[in-house]
Amino acid sequence: MNELGFTTEMIIGRDVGVNFALVSELAKQIGLDIKLDAALGTLTTYRVGGKSKIEVIVRQNEDLGLISQIVNQIDGLGLLVLGNGSNVLVSDDGYPGLVVRLSDNYAYEKFNDDVVEIGGSRALPIAARRIATKALAGFEWAVGVPGALGGAVRMNAGGHGSEISESLICANIYDFEQPSLGLSEISNNMLGLKYRHSVVTPTQIVINAKFRFKFGQKDDSLDKISRIVTWRRENQPGGQNAGSVFVNPPGLSAGKIIEDAGLKGSSYRTATVSAKHANFIQAQPEGCARDVHELMAIIRDTVMQKFGVRLRTEIRLVGFCDDYGLTSSEDY
Ligand SMILES: Cc1cc2nc3c(=O)[nH]c(=O)nc-3n(C[C@H](O)[C@H](O)[C@H](O)COP(=O)(O)OP(=O)(O)OC[C@H]3O[C@@H](n4cnc5c(N)ncnc54)[C@H](O)[C@@H]3O)c2cc1C
């Protein structure tokens, strides 16, 4: 019997491993806001893919310790921290584990002169506009990135010549596998922030982060934001996609190589290489994750055959049994 009162027989189902109904029941007993068979694919910007077995919403910091009890007591329980789902592709079979999301209680900015604390679930475009309105400069670029702050720190998101690492002071992070550490303030230089990379692990959640911006002119920042929004509309497709599929190989543009390989505008069943930006794959309302996934593999193989360049995915793949070797090295 473990700390939560689960016996091994209760936790491990006969054929399928974790008994999620029971986990859900017991999680509710300890006070968590938990849901079985929760929407997942539809929460992502691809808007394709299946459900998660179980989902929990973090309403307050106290929930973190409770989630940690579940994660550490139940063998084989996979964990996915989800932000705005703008950089993930969820398999049509869904995710056979626990999805953790921050509630809107973490969607905020707190201003203190040139220092701004941004909550982990705050959408970057909203943060960018609010920060500009306070006449602080340096976050305008973020208006074009449809992620939430936590995912942006994890990915070291960036654009228009800037990225998270440039203004980040520190992030508050909780590790579900190391609850004894509590919430840890990790400074910028300890986060290993590189191009679309950080050392934040799949068992860690970014709760909020502090940034230092430059004092500037509100109108200049708002003008810059308008220009970025216009540029995005003209150069990137809307609809169901998750931005750049592949990271740029050193010294090269993934979009340009895919275009040079003749793939721009081409389709595989319901998935299409965008005619506007070749590093974007568009899904369709009646489409499926499998088609997006297979198109990724076709692009990767075609570029390898034509140019000998190996493309690595920026998109995180969730719940795929066979990843076709489409490694982002951080898939779930
Ligand atoms: C139209 C479009 C344009 C885009 N343009 C850009 C761009 O210019 N630059 C750019 O960098 N990206 C871009 N992206 C990709 C994406 O918006 C970013 O990677 C964004 O930072 C992902 O944030 P998210 O909250 O959606 O994360 P998710 O997609 O939900 O998750 C991405 C990764 O972060 C982890 N994660 C999510 N939240 C947290 C958290 N709170 N704590 C710890 N880990 C977490 C997840 O487990 C996963 O590994 C674009 C996407 C779209 C759809």
PDBQT file of the ligand as one rigid body, heavy atoms in Angstrom, charges set to zero:
ROOT
HETATM    1  C1  LIG A 401       1.357  30.410 -36.291  1.00  0.00    +0.000 C 
HETATM    2  C2  LIG A 401       2.505  30.060 -35.369  1.00  0.00    +0.000 A 
HETATM    3  C3  LIG A 401       3.645  30.826 -35.371  1.00  0.00    +0.000 A 
HETATM    4  C4  LIG A 401       4.712  30.508 -34.526  1.00  0.00    +0.000 A 
HETATM    5  N1  LIG A 401       5.827  31.301 -34.568  1.00  0.00    +0.000 NA
HETATM    6  C5  LIG A 401       6.819  31.061 -33.711  1.00  0.00    +0.000 A 
HETATM    7  C6  LIG A 401       7.975  31.911 -33.681  1.00  0.00    +0.000 A 
HETATM    8  O1  LIG A 401       8.072  32.900 -34.405  1.00  0.00    +0.000 OA
HETATM    9  N2  LIG A 401       8.954  31.619 -32.809  1.00  0.00    +0.000 N 
HETATM   10  C7  LIG A 401       8.885  30.546 -31.970  1.00  0.00    +0.000 A 
HETATM   11  O2  LIG A 401       9.816  30.345 -31.168  1.00  0.00    +0.000 OA
HETATM   12  N3  LIG A 401       7.830  29.709 -31.993  1.00  0.00    +0.000 NA
HETATM   13  C8  LIG A 401       6.798  29.940 -32.820  1.00  0.00    +0.000 A 
HETATM   14  N4  LIG A 401       5.714  29.106 -32.830  1.00  0.00    +0.000 N 
HETATM   15  C9  LIG A 401       5.714  27.903 -31.994  1.00  0.00    +0.000 C 
HETATM   16  C10 LIG A 401       5.150  28.082 -30.583  1.00  0.00    +0.000 C 
HETATM   17  O3  LIG A 401       4.190  29.136 -30.530  1.00  0.00    +0.000 OA
HETATM   18  C11 LIG A 401       6.230  28.325 -29.530  1.00  0.00    +0.000 C 
HETATM   19  O4  LIG A 401       7.157  27.250 -29.485  1.00  0.00    +0.000 OA
HETATM   20  C12 LIG A 401       5.647  28.520 -28.131  1.00  0.00    +0.000 C 
HETATM   21  O5  LIG A 401       6.662  28.954 -27.287  1.00  0.00    +0.000 OA
HETATM   22  C13 LIG A 401       5.045  27.239 -27.559  1.00  0.00    +0.000 C 
HETATM   23  O6  LIG A 401       4.306  27.596 -26.400  1.00  0.00    +0.000 OA
HETATM   24  P1  LIG A 401       3.043  26.755 -25.958  1.00  0.00    +0.000 P 
HETATM   25  O7  LIG A 401       2.542  27.324 -24.691  1.00  0.00    +0.000 OA
HETATM   26  O8  LIG A 401       2.068  26.660 -27.052  1.00  0.00    +0.000 OA
HETATM   27  O9  LIG A 401       3.714  25.340 -25.675  1.00  0.00    +0.000 OA
HETATM   28  P2  LIG A 401       3.129  23.896 -26.019  1.00  0.00    +0.000 P 
HETATM   29  O10 LIG A 401       3.023  23.728 -27.484  1.00  0.00    +0.000 OA
HETATM   30  O11 LIG A 401       1.938  23.629 -25.206  1.00  0.00    +0.000 OA
HETATM   31  O12 LIG A 401       4.344  22.999 -25.490  1.00  0.00    +0.000 OA
HETATM   32  C14 LIG A 401       5.618  23.071 -26.104  1.00  0.00    +0.000 C 
HETATM   33  C15 LIG A 401       6.649  22.433 -25.162  1.00  0.00    +0.000 C 
HETATM   34  O13 LIG A 401       6.724  23.222 -23.961  1.00  0.00    +0.000 OA
HETATM   35  C16 LIG A 401       6.359  22.442 -22.816  1.00  0.00    +0.000 C 
HETATM   36  N5  LIG A 401       5.584  23.314 -21.928  1.00  0.00    +0.000 N 
HETATM   37  C17 LIG A 401       4.418  23.959 -22.189  1.00  0.00    +0.000 A 
HETATM   38  N6  LIG A 401       4.055  24.716 -21.144  1.00  0.00    +0.000 NA
HETATM   39  C18 LIG A 401       4.995  24.536 -20.184  1.00  0.00    +0.000 A 
HETATM   40  C19 LIG A 401       5.183  25.028 -18.854  1.00  0.00    +0.000 A 
HETATM   41  N7  LIG A 401       4.325  25.873 -18.275  1.00  0.00    +0.000 N 
HETATM   42  N8  LIG A 401       6.264  24.606 -18.167  1.00  0.00    +0.000 NA
HETATM   43  C20 LIG A 401       7.149  23.745 -18.725  1.00  0.00    +0.000 A 
HETATM   44  N9  LIG A 401       7.040  23.238 -19.963  1.00  0.00    +0.000 NA
HETATM   45  C21 LIG A 401       5.963  23.640 -20.678  1.00  0.00    +0.000 A 
HETATM   46  C22 LIG A 401       5.559  21.269 -23.367  1.00  0.00    +0.000 C 
HETATM   47  O14 LIG A 401       5.633  20.150 -22.506  1.00  0.00    +0.000 OA
HETATM   48  C23 LIG A 401       6.261  21.031 -24.698  1.00  0.00    +0.000 C 
HETATM   49  O15 LIG A 401       7.461  20.335 -24.512  1.00  0.00    +0.000 OA
HETATM   50  C24 LIG A 401       4.625  29.393 -33.675  1.00  0.00    +0.000 A 
HETATM   51  C25 LIG A 401       3.462  28.625 -33.649  1.00  0.00    +0.000 A 
HETATM   52  C26 LIG A 401       2.406  28.946 -34.482  1.00  0.00    +0.000 A 
HETATM   53  C27 LIG A 401       1.139  28.130 -34.424  1.00  0.00    +0.000 C 
ENDROOT
TORSDOF 0
